[in-house]
Amino acid sequence: MKVIPSLLLASLLLLLLPSTEMKRPGKGRGLRGARHKLKRDRYGFALGSNLYTSLFTESNTHVWVRGSGRHSRSDPFRFVPSNCSESTESGEVYVDCQDRRLASIPMSKIWSREPKHLLLARNRIKVLRDGAFFGYGSLTSLDLQQNQISLVEEGTFQGLTRLRTLLLQHNRLGTLSEEALIPMPNLRYLRLYDNPWNCECPMDSLIRTLQVPSNRNLGNHARCAEPLRQRNRKLKEIDAELLCKESPSTGTPQGDQTDPTSLIQPSPIRSKQDATALCHTYIFPQIRLDCRNRGLTKVPTGIPEDVVHIDLSHNAIRHLRAKDFHGARSLRTLNLSHNKMEHIDTGSLSGLLHLRELDLSENGLYFVQYGVLEDLYFLSQLKLEGNPWVCDYSIHYMVYWLRLHPAVKHSGLLCHSPPEHTGESVEEYVHSYNRECPKERQHSRTDSDQTDPELWNTPLEAQGELEEEEQEPSHLRMPQKYQIIRLS
C-alpha cells in the first residue's frame, strides 16, 4: 500500500517538469512566446533592466544603441548610430549624421539632449514614412539634401511644429502634397530644387501653397522636369488653374484642342548661373556653399549674404569681375583653386573685410594687379602655388602688399618666367631688383653729377630725380606735399 503514494508522487513530478520548461523566457507559451522571440531576435535583446535596440544602415551593419526601459538621455553608455556626432554651437544642439550611409531616420531617444538641428545630408534614404520624426519636436532645421528620397508620406513631418528650415534639394521627388507641410506652421525656408518635379494635377495644392505671397522663401528655384510643355519652368510660375484641366494621357488641355495654352513652348534653359540652385548649401557648423565641379565659367549670382565658406574649386572660371562677391559680407574662406583664372579685377574682392583664407592655387595668374587685395584686412592665409608668375615689374605689388601684412602666411610665390629667374622666390627677385638698379644708375653717371652746382635745376637733374622715383611702383609713391628749394 506504501508503494502507491510513491508512484503518485513520481507521476506528479513528471507532469510538473514540462510545465516548468515551458515557462522559461522565450520558449513555449504558444503564439505569444513565438512572437516574443521573433521580436527579440529582430529588434533587440534584453539584458538586465536595459534594452538594446538595433539600427540598420543600408550596408546591413548593426549599430546597437543602449537605453533604459524609460527614455533616458543621460545614460553614459549610449552609442550613437554610425558615428554620428553631437555638438553644441551658440547654445544649440547639432546632430551631424551626414555621409553615414543611413537608410532610415535614427530614433530620437538615442541623443543626450533634444537636438535643434538634424543633419542627414548625403545618405541613402529613399522613403520618408509617416511619423519618421516622432520625438524631434524641438527641431528648428532639418537637412535631408542629397539623398535618394522619392516619396514623402503625408504624416512624415508630424510634430515638427518649431521647424523653420527644411532642405529637400538634390533628391528624386516627383510630387509632394501640401498636406505634408501642414504640420510645420513655422516653416520659413524650404528648398526643393534639383528634383524631377512632375507638374501635373497631383502637384496642384503644393504649387498653390508656394505661390502665396507670404511664402516667398518656400520652393524658390524648383523647376518642372515633366511634362514636356512645362519643362524647366519654375513651380512658382506655373498656372495652377491649368494643371488639373490637362488630360493625364496626352498632357494636353481637355475640350478645345485649339486652346492657346497648348501652344506654349518649353522654357529655354536659363543662362543665368544662380548659386543657390547650382551649388550645395550646408548649414553646419557654419553656412557653407559647395560649388565644386559644377562646370562654372564665372562666379554664380545670388550668393547668400550669410554664407561663411565658399568652395568654387575645380571649375573653369577665367576672370573674377568687380562685385562678384559683393553680397558675401560674412565670408571667411574662399577657395578658387583649380580653375583657369588669368585675371582678377581690382574690385572683385572688395567688401570681404572678414576673409581669413584665400586659395588662388593652380590657376593661370601671371600677376595680381594693384588694389585687388586692399580690402583683405584680416587675411591670414594665402595660397598661390601652381600659377605661372612672371617676375617683372608687374609682380612688385604682390610682394609689397605681403611686406605690409607680415601676419599673412603665403605659399607658392615662385617665378615661372623669364628663364633666368625660373624657380626663384618672387621676394628674392624683387629684393635683388631693388639692390642692383641703384648700382647700375650709379655707374652710368659720374659722381660730379651729384655735386656740380652748374647742373642744379637743369633737365639732367630732373631726369635723375625721375629715375629715382621710378624705383617704387607709382601706386605706392606718396604725393609730394612739399617743395625742396636748394640754396647755393
C-alpha positions as CSV (number, residue, x, y, z in Angstrom):
1,M,0.0,0.0,0.0
2,K,3.0,2.3,0.6
3,V,4.1,1.8,-3.0
4,I,1.0,3.6,-4.3
5,P,1.7,7.1,-2.8
6,S,5.3,6.8,-4.1
7,L,4.1,6.2,-7.6
8,L,1.6,9.0,-7.4
9,L,4.4,11.4,-6.3
10,A,6.6,10.4,-9.1
11,S,3.8,10.9,-11.6
12,L,3.2,14.4,-10.3
13,L,6.9,15.3,-10.7
14,L,6.9,14.1,-14.3
15,L,3.8,16.2,-15.1
16,L,5.4,19.3,-13.5
17,L,8.7,19.1,-15.4
18,P,7.3,20.0,-18.9
19,S,5.3,23.0,-17.4
20,T,8.4,24.5,-15.8
21,E,10.3,24.0,-19.1
22,M,7.6,25.9,-21.0
23,K,7.8,28.9,-18.6
24,R,11.4,29.6,-19.4
25,P,11.8,33.0,-21.1
26,G,11.4,33.0,-24.8
27,K,10.1,29.4,-25.0
28,G,6.7,28.0,-25.3
29,R,3.5,29.8,-24.5
30,G,2.2,29.2,-28.0
31,L,2.0,32.0,-30.5
32,R,2.7,34.6,-27.8
33,G,6.0,33.1,-27.0
34,A,6.9,32.7,-30.7
35,R,6.1,36.4,-31.3
36,H,8.1,37.5,-28.4
37,K,11.1,35.5,-29.6
38,L,10.8,36.8,-33.1
39,K,10.5,40.4,-32.0
40,R,13.5,40.0,-29.7
41,D,15.7,38.4,-32.4
42,R,14.8,41.1,-35.0
43,Y,14.9,44.3,-33.0
44,G,16.9,43.7,-29.9
45,F,17.7,41.6,-26.9
46,A,17.1,42.0,-23.2
47,L,20.0,42.3,-20.8
48,G,19.2,43.0,-17.1
49,S,17.0,46.1,-16.8
50,N,18.3,47.7,-20.1
51,L,17.1,47.3,-23.6
52,Y,19.4,47.2,-26.6
53,T,18.0,48.3,-29.9
54,S,19.5,47.6,-33.3
55,L,19.6,50.2,-36.0
56,F,20.4,49.2,-39.6
57,T,22.2,51.0,-42.3
58,E,22.0,50.2,-46.0
59,S,25.1,48.0,-45.7
60,N,23.3,45.8,-43.1
61,T,25.7,46.7,-40.4
62,H,24.3,46.7,-36.8
63,V,24.6,49.6,-34.5
64,W,23.5,48.9,-31.0
65,V,22.0,51.7,-29.0
66,R,21.6,51.3,-25.3
67,G,18.7,52.9,-23.4
68,S,16.7,52.1,-20.3
69,G,13.1,50.9,-20.1
70,R,12.1,54.5,-19.8
71,H,13.7,57.0,-22.1
72,S,16.8,58.5,-20.5
73,R,19.1,61.0,-22.3
74,S,21.8,60.8,-19.5
75,D,22.8,57.2,-20.0
76,P,26.7,57.3,-20.1
77,F,26.8,54.0,-22.1
78,R,24.7,55.3,-25.1
79,F,26.1,54.5,-28.5
80,V,25.4,57.0,-31.4
81,P,24.5,55.3,-34.7
82,S,27.2,55.0,-37.3
83,N,29.4,57.5,-35.6
84,C,27.0,60.4,-35.7
85,S,28.3,63.3,-33.7
86,E,26.6,65.6,-31.2
87,S,27.9,69.1,-30.7
88,T,26.8,72.5,-29.3
89,E,27.2,75.7,-31.3
90,S,25.9,79.0,-29.7
91,G,23.9,77.1,-27.2
92,E,22.1,74.9,-29.7
93,V,22.5,71.2,-30.1
94,Y,23.5,69.9,-33.6
95,V,23.3,66.2,-34.5
96,D,25.6,65.5,-37.5
97,C,24.7,62.3,-39.4
98,Q,26.0,63.4,-42.8
99,D,27.7,60.9,-45.0
100,R,26.9,57.9,-42.8
101,R,25.1,55.7,-45.4
102,L,21.9,55.7,-43.4
103,A,18.8,54.2,-45.0
104,S,16.4,55.4,-42.3
105,I,15.9,58.2,-39.7
106,P,17.6,57.5,-36.4
107,M,15.4,57.3,-33.3
108,S,15.2,60.4,-31.3
109,K,15.7,58.7,-28.0
110,I,19.4,58.0,-28.5
111,W,20.6,61.6,-28.3
112,S,21.9,63.0,-25.0
113,R,19.8,66.2,-25.5
114,E,17.0,67.1,-27.8
115,P,18.6,68.4,-31.0
116,K,17.7,71.7,-32.6
117,H,19.4,70.9,-35.9
118,L,19.4,67.4,-37.5
119,L,21.8,67.0,-40.4
120,L,21.2,63.9,-42.6
121,A,22.6,65.1,-45.9
122,R,24.4,62.7,-48.3
123,N,22.9,59.5,-47.0
124,R,20.8,56.8,-48.8
125,I,17.3,57.5,-47.5
126,K,14.7,56.6,-50.2
127,V,11.3,57.0,-48.4
128,L,10.2,59.2,-45.5
129,R,7.4,57.3,-43.7
130,D,4.6,58.6,-41.5
131,G,5.9,59.6,-38.1
132,A,9.6,59.4,-39.2
133,F,10.5,62.3,-36.9
134,F,8.5,61.3,-33.9
135,G,10.2,62.8,-30.8
136,Y,12.1,65.5,-32.7
137,G,9.7,68.2,-31.6
138,S,12.5,70.7,-30.8
139,L,14.0,70.8,-34.3
140,T,14.3,74.1,-36.0
141,S,16.2,72.9,-39.0
142,L,16.3,69.6,-40.9
143,D,18.8,68.9,-43.7
144,L,17.8,66.0,-46.0
145,Q,19.5,67.1,-49.2
146,Q,21.5,64.8,-51.5
147,N,19.7,61.6,-50.5
148,Q,17.6,59.3,-52.8
149,I,14.2,60.4,-51.5
150,S,11.4,59.7,-54.0
151,L,8.4,59.5,-51.6
152,V,7.3,61.7,-48.6
153,E,4.2,60.4,-46.9
154,E,1.7,62.9,-45.6
155,G,2.4,62.3,-41.9
156,T,6.2,62.4,-42.2
157,F,6.7,65.7,-40.5
158,Q,4.1,65.3,-37.8
159,G,5.1,67.0,-34.6
160,L,7.7,69.4,-36.1
161,T,5.8,72.5,-35.0
162,R,9.0,74.5,-34.4
163,L,10.8,73.7,-37.7
164,R,11.8,76.7,-39.7
165,T,14.2,75.3,-42.3
166,L,13.7,72.2,-44.4
167,L,16.2,71.2,-47.0
168,L,15.0,68.6,-49.6
169,Q,17.0,69.7,-52.6
170,H,19.0,67.3,-54.8
171,N,16.7,64.3,-54.3
172,R,14.3,62.3,-56.6
173,L,11.0,63.8,-55.7
174,G,8.5,63.9,-58.5
175,T,5.5,65.0,-56.4
176,L,4.7,66.3,-52.9
177,S,1.4,67.1,-51.3
178,E,0.6,70.3,-49.4
179,E,-0.7,68.1,-46.6
180,A,2.9,67.1,-45.8
181,L,3.7,70.7,-45.0
182,I,0.7,71.4,-42.7
183,P,2.3,70.0,-39.5
184,M,5.1,72.7,-39.8
185,P,3.3,76.1,-39.3
186,N,6.6,78.0,-38.6
187,L,8.3,76.8,-41.8
188,R,10.1,79.8,-43.4
189,Y,12.7,78.2,-45.7
190,L,12.0,75.3,-47.9
191,R,14.4,74.2,-50.7
192,L,13.1,71.8,-53.3
193,Y,15.3,72.5,-56.4
194,D,17.1,69.8,-58.3
195,N,14.2,67.3,-58.0
196,P,12.4,65.8,-61.1
197,W,9.1,67.5,-60.4
198,N,6.1,66.2,-62.4
199,C,4.0,69.3,-62.8
200,E,0.6,67.7,-63.2
201,C,-2.6,67.6,-61.2
202,P,-1.2,65.9,-58.0
203,M,1.1,69.0,-57.6
204,D,-1.8,71.4,-57.7
205,S,-2.0,72.0,-53.9
206,L,1.7,72.4,-53.4
207,I,2.1,74.8,-56.2
208,R,-0.7,77.0,-54.9
209,T,0.9,77.0,-51.5
210,L,4.3,78.0,-52.9
211,Q,2.7,80.9,-54.8
212,V,1.2,82.5,-51.7
213,P,3.0,85.9,-51.3
214,S,3.9,85.3,-47.7
215,N,5.7,82.1,-48.7
216,R,8.4,83.9,-50.7
217,N,11.2,81.7,-49.3
218,L,9.4,78.4,-50.0
219,G,10.4,76.4,-53.1
220,N,12.5,79.1,-54.8
221,H,14.4,77.8,-57.9
222,A,12.4,74.5,-58.1
223,R,11.6,73.6,-61.7
224,C,9.4,71.1,-63.6
225,A,11.1,68.2,-65.2
226,E,7.9,67.0,-66.9
227,P,5.6,67.1,-68.8
228,L,7.4,68.4,-71.8
229,R,5.4,71.6,-72.2
230,Q,6.2,72.6,-68.6
231,R,9.8,71.5,-68.6
232,N,12.3,73.9,-66.9
233,R,9.5,76.3,-65.7
234,K,9.6,77.3,-62.1
235,L,7.0,75.9,-59.8
236,K,6.2,79.5,-58.7
237,E,5.4,80.5,-62.3
238,I,3.1,77.6,-63.2
239,D,-0.6,78.4,-63.7
240,A,-2.1,76.1,-61.1
241,E,-5.6,76.5,-62.7
242,L,-4.4,74.6,-65.8
243,L,-2.8,71.6,-64.0
244,C,-5.9,69.6,-63.4
245,K,-7.5,70.5,-66.7
246,E,-5.0,68.5,-68.7
247,S,-5.6,65.1,-70.0
248,P,-3.5,62.6,-67.9
249,S,-2.7,60.5,-71.0
250,T,-1.8,63.2,-73.5
251,G,-0.8,66.1,-71.3
252,T,-2.9,68.5,-73.4
253,P,-5.9,70.5,-72.3
254,Q,-9.3,68.8,-72.4
255,G,-12.0,70.2,-74.6
256,D,-11.0,72.7,-77.2
257,Q,-7.7,71.4,-78.9
258,T,-7.1,74.9,-80.2
259,D,-6.7,76.4,-76.8
260,P,-3.8,78.9,-77.0
261,T,-2.2,77.4,-73.9
262,S,-1.5,74.2,-75.8
263,L,0.9,76.2,-78.0
264,I,3.1,77.1,-75.1
265,Q,6.7,76.0,-75.7
266,P,9.1,74.7,-73.1
267,S,11.0,77.5,-71.4
268,P,14.6,77.7,-72.7
269,I,17.3,76.6,-70.3
270,R,18.4,79.5,-68.2
271,S,21.8,81.0,-68.9
272,K,21.9,82.8,-65.5
273,Q,24.0,80.8,-63.1
274,D,22.4,81.1,-59.7
275,A,24.5,79.9,-56.7
276,T,21.5,78.7,-54.6
277,A,20.3,76.4,-57.4
278,L,23.6,75.2,-58.7
279,C,25.6,74.6,-55.5
280,H,25.1,72.5,-52.4
281,T,24.3,74.6,-49.3
282,Y,25.1,73.3,-45.8
283,I,24.3,74.9,-42.5
284,F,26.6,73.1,-40.1
285,P,28.7,74.2,-38.4
286,Q,28.5,77.4,-40.4
287,I,26.7,78.2,-43.7
288,R,28.8,76.7,-46.5
289,L,28.4,76.8,-50.3
290,D,29.9,73.9,-52.2
291,C,30.2,74.7,-55.9
292,R,33.0,72.2,-56.8
293,N,32.9,70.5,-60.2
294,R,29.8,72.3,-61.4
295,G,31.3,73.4,-64.8
296,L,31.1,77.1,-63.9
297,T,32.7,79.6,-66.2
298,K,32.1,82.5,-63.9
299,V,31.2,83.2,-60.3
300,P,27.4,82.4,-59.9
301,T,25.0,85.1,-58.8
302,G,22.7,85.0,-55.8
303,I,25.4,84.1,-53.2
304,P,23.6,84.2,-49.8
305,E,24.6,87.1,-47.6
306,D,25.2,84.9,-44.5
307,V,27.5,82.4,-46.3
308,V,30.8,81.8,-44.4
309,H,32.6,79.4,-46.6
310,I,32.6,79.1,-50.5
311,D,34.3,76.4,-52.5
312,L,34.5,77.2,-56.2
313,S,37.4,74.9,-56.9
314,H,37.7,72.6,-60.0
315,N,35.7,74.8,-62.4
316,A,36.5,76.8,-65.5
317,I,36.4,80.3,-64.1
318,R,38.8,82.5,-66.1
319,H,38.0,86.0,-64.8
320,L,37.0,87.5,-61.5
321,R,34.9,90.6,-62.1
322,A,34.1,93.5,-59.9
323,K,31.3,92.8,-57.3
324,D,31.4,89.1,-57.9
325,F,31.3,88.6,-54.1
326,H,29.6,91.9,-53.3
327,G,26.9,90.5,-51.0
328,A,29.0,87.9,-49.2
329,R,29.9,90.2,-46.3
330,S,30.3,87.3,-43.8
331,L,32.7,85.3,-45.9
332,R,35.7,83.7,-44.0
333,T,37.2,81.3,-46.5
334,L,37.2,81.4,-50.4
335,N,38.6,78.6,-52.4
336,L,39.2,79.4,-56.1
337,S,41.8,76.8,-56.8
338,H,42.0,74.6,-59.9
339,N,40.2,77.0,-62.2
340,K,41.6,78.7,-65.4
341,M,41.8,82.1,-63.9
342,E,44.0,84.6,-65.7
343,H,42.8,87.9,-64.5
344,I,41.3,89.4,-61.3
345,D,39.7,92.8,-61.5
346,T,40.5,95.4,-58.8
347,G,37.0,95.4,-57.2
348,S,36.4,91.7,-57.4
349,L,37.2,91.1,-53.7
350,S,36.0,94.4,-52.4
351,G,33.9,94.3,-49.2
352,L,35.4,91.0,-48.0
353,L,36.6,92.6,-44.8
354,H,36.4,89.4,-42.7
355,L,38.0,87.0,-45.2
356,R,40.7,84.8,-43.4
357,E,41.7,82.3,-46.1
358,L,42.1,82.8,-49.8
359,D,43.1,79.9,-52.2
360,L,44.2,81.0,-55.7
361,S,46.4,78.0,-56.4
362,E,46.5,76.0,-59.6
363,N,45.3,78.8,-61.9
364,G,46.8,80.8,-64.8
365,L,47.7,84.0,-63.0
366,Y,50.8,85.9,-64.1
367,F,50.5,88.7,-61.6
368,V,47.9,90.4,-59.3
369,Q,47.2,94.0,-60.3
370,Y,47.2,96.9,-57.8
371,G,44.3,97.1,-55.5
372,V,43.0,93.6,-55.6
373,L,44.0,92.8,-52.0
374,E,43.3,96.1,-50.4
375,D,40.1,95.2,-48.5
376,L,41.5,92.0,-47.0
377,Y,42.5,93.4,-43.7
378,F,42.2,90.2,-41.7
379,L,43.6,87.7,-44.2
380,S,45.8,85.1,-42.5
381,Q,46.4,82.5,-45.2
382,L,47.1,83.0,-49.0
383,K,47.8,80.0,-51.3
384,L,49.5,80.9,-54.6
385,E,51.2,77.8,-55.8
386,G,50.7,76.4,-59.3
387,N,50.5,79.8,-61.1
388,P,52.9,80.9,-63.9
389,W,54.1,84.0,-62.0
390,V,56.1,86.3,-64.3
391,C,58.9,88.1,-62.4
392,D,58.9,91.5,-63.9
393,Y,57.8,94.9,-62.7
394,S,54.1,93.9,-62.5
395,I,54.8,91.3,-59.7
396,H,56.1,94.0,-57.3
397,Y,52.6,94.9,-56.0
398,M,52.1,91.4,-54.5
399,V,55.4,91.5,-52.7
400,Y,55.0,95.0,-51.3
401,W,51.5,94.1,-50.1
402,L,52.8,91.0,-48.3
403,R,55.6,93.1,-46.7
404,L,52.9,95.4,-45.3
405,H,51.0,92.4,-44.0
406,P,53.6,90.2,-42.3
407,A,50.9,88.1,-40.5
408,V,49.7,86.6,-43.8
409,K,51.1,83.1,-44.3
410,H,51.6,82.6,-48.0
411,S,52.9,79.8,-50.1
412,G,53.8,79.1,-53.8
413,L,55.0,82.6,-54.9
414,L,57.8,81.4,-57.2
415,C,59.0,82.8,-60.6
416,H,57.8,80.8,-63.6
417,S,59.4,83.1,-66.1
418,P,61.6,84.6,-67.5
419,P,64.0,81.7,-67.8
420,E,66.8,83.4,-65.8
421,H,64.5,83.6,-62.8
422,T,62.6,80.4,-63.1
423,G,62.2,78.7,-59.7
424,E,63.4,81.7,-57.8
425,S,61.4,83.2,-55.0
426,V,59.5,86.3,-56.1
427,E,60.5,88.0,-52.9
428,E,64.2,87.4,-53.6
429,Y,63.7,88.6,-57.2
430,V,62.2,91.9,-56.0
431,H,64.9,92.3,-53.4
432,S,67.7,91.8,-56.0
433,Y,65.9,94.1,-58.4
434,N,66.0,96.9,-55.9
435,R,69.5,96.1,-54.9
436,E,71.0,96.1,-58.3
437,C,69.2,99.0,-60.0
438,P,70.8,101.8,-58.0
439,K,74.3,100.4,-58.7
440,E,73.6,100.5,-62.4
441,R,72.5,104.1,-62.3
442,Q,75.4,105.0,-60.1
443,H,77.9,103.6,-62.7
444,S,76.1,105.3,-65.6
445,R,76.8,108.8,-64.1
446,T,79.8,110.5,-62.7
447,D,80.0,111.5,-59.0
448,S,80.2,115.1,-60.1
449,D,76.6,114.8,-61.3
450,Q,75.6,114.9,-57.7
451,T,77.8,117.8,-56.6
452,D,78.3,120.1,-59.6
453,P,76.2,123.3,-58.8
454,E,76.1,124.0,-62.5
455,L,73.8,121.0,-63.0
456,W,71.3,122.1,-60.4
457,N,67.8,122.9,-61.7
458,T,68.7,121.6,-65.1
459,P,66.9,119.0,-67.3
460,L,69.7,116.5,-66.5
461,E,69.0,116.8,-62.7
462,A,65.3,116.4,-63.3
463,Q,65.9,113.2,-65.3
464,G,67.9,111.8,-62.4
465,E,65.2,112.6,-59.9
466,L,62.6,110.9,-62.1
467,E,64.7,107.7,-62.3
468,E,65.0,107.6,-58.5
469,E,61.2,107.9,-58.2
470,E,60.7,105.0,-60.6
471,Q,62.3,102.6,-58.2
472,E,59.0,102.2,-56.5
473,P,55.7,101.5,-58.2
474,S,53.7,104.7,-59.0
475,H,50.8,103.5,-56.9
476,L,53.0,103.2,-53.8
477,R,54.6,106.6,-54.1
478,M,53.2,109.2,-51.8
479,P,52.2,112.5,-53.4
480,Q,54.6,115.3,-52.7
481,K,53.1,117.8,-50.3
482,Y,56.2,120.0,-50.1
483,Q,58.8,121.6,-52.4
484,I,62.6,121.4,-52.0
485,I,64.4,124.7,-52.5
486,R,68.1,124.5,-53.0
487,L,70.2,127.4,-51.6
488,S,73.7,127.9,-53.1
